[in-house]
Amino acid sequence: MPEENPNFEHCQENRRRLRDAGVEVTELPFLPYDEVAGETVAASYLNFYICNGGVVAPVAGADTDDEALEIIARCYPGRRGRASCPGLVIAYGGAAHCITSTGPGEPWLNVRSC
């Protein structure tokens, strides 16, 4: 992500900490944004779901979607990267992983349709 992005320093610090702890880090240099209920939110590709033969990742309809899916799929050999509904953003930052997880909570009424 560009240095002028307000999340840049946080990402750099997170990367440093993970590497210092011995964790292999694959950089995904994109962080697209979308509008949800009048608010600009980060539409991270990293809220993905790993399933048999694939990795389903949220996409934002950005020019970087295809390359982001390729990077994610390379981290999971033998699985294909698949996009969830373009532009799918769930209020409060949820996406492919969140909607496949079980747990108590309110109904998923904040999903914007494809």
C-alpha positions, 0 to 999 in steps of 0.5 A: 500500500502507498506510504501516504495510506493511514494504515501504512505504518501499522502494516509495517509494524505488524510485518516487522513483529511477525517476522521477528517472531519467525512467522513467514510473511507474504505481502499483499500490497493492496488495500482497496476501499469501499463505501458502506452506509456513507462511510469509507471502509477498508475492503481487505482481501484477507477476510478469506475462507479456505475450503476444499480445493479453493480459497474464497476471498472478498473482492472490491471491484478494484483493478487489483482484485485478480492479482490479490487472488493470485497472491492468496492462492499461491499461499495455499498450493493445490487450491484455486483463488475464487472471488466472492461477490464483487463489492460484497462488504458487510458492515463492521468489516466482515466478508467471506470468512465472517459469513461462513463462521458460526456463532451467536449474533444478529441476522446478517441484515447488513449485506449489500447484494451483488 
